[in-house]
Amino acid sequence: MKILVIQTAFIGDVILGTAVVEKLAAFHPNAEIDFLVRKGNESLLQNNPHINEVLIWNKKENKLANLWKMIRKVRSNRYDYIFNLHRFATSGFITAFSRAKNKVGFDKNPLSFFFTKKIKHTIGNNYNNYLHEVDRNNLLIEPITDNKRVAPKLYPSDKDFEAVTKYQSAPYICMAPASVWFTKQWAKEKWIELLNNIDSSYIIYLLGAPGDTDVCNEIINASHNKNVQNLCGQLSFLQSAALMKGAVMNYVNDSAPMHIASAMDASVTAIYCSTVPYFGFGPLSSNSFIIETKESLDCKPCGLHGHKACPKGHFKCAYTIEIKDVLAVLSK
């Protein structure tokens, strides 16, 4: 059996998509499973023993030309199943014209009328009625597996773990203060306050992309904690995963580092500002905590992905989160 999984969205979406691979491999150990991602995310899937080939689509350069090239590649592979986790048109074109025997995806994809089977994708609107994205994705493969959740998983190599041993001489905490979306990231002043109140016995590592270096330096320079090191841009995805695995705690926003922690079953505290866990993208680690403001804000949530600035101008969803609540998880 030849299977293609498609997820050409962001880092966190790809990580959550690995749960589908884990499940398919468990039920169909002889299947040949490929995974299609956007260029830049392919290293997340390195060393995954269940993936035969990672197909890489460059969406930023010559997007349409590369799209047709990818469609031809997919057509030539003659897949038995395509499971499209992405909900937008470009991946819909790849799926629709794939020549796959079975084309399965979500009804929100504009090209879903070409699919063999489409599944309803619903974002939750309260804590009593929602599915995690892992469970939503599982609905696509349920007919050839089952309805039980399998966690996402990343596979850092021995070299990845060796690369971070120099940071592990004492108990440490990882923090990932930045996010692509401003209103998803806890306020810079609050990260500084957190650093100033953490026990001095811990080493603190700030993680992020190269573009996050400056904001993390600003946080460090404004703090009086002397045990903080900025590792933004210095570690690969899988090296970051290896470091997070051994942390006493990983403090993250509602963003990709939270999903890295989930895929490593690393201790994690997810701080939610403008978004909410019932959208279905919360932490999955066995030791995980969710922190939100205790104030009742009629503007929260203000959107699925957040905004470049607070629409109301006050950003209360971030500033009203209490440091004592964030610190309390360390004792748990």
Beta strands, then each sheet from edge to edge (+ up, - down):
strand 1: 2-6
strand 2: 32-38
strand 3: 53-57
strand 4: 81-84
strand 5: 102-106
strand 6: 117-119
strand 7: 172-176
strand 8: 203-206
strand 9: 228-230
strand 10: 249-253
strand 11: 268-271
strand 12: 288-291
sheet 1: 3+ 2+ 1+ 4+ 5+ 6+
sheet 2: 9+ 8+ 7+ 10+ 11+ 12+
end
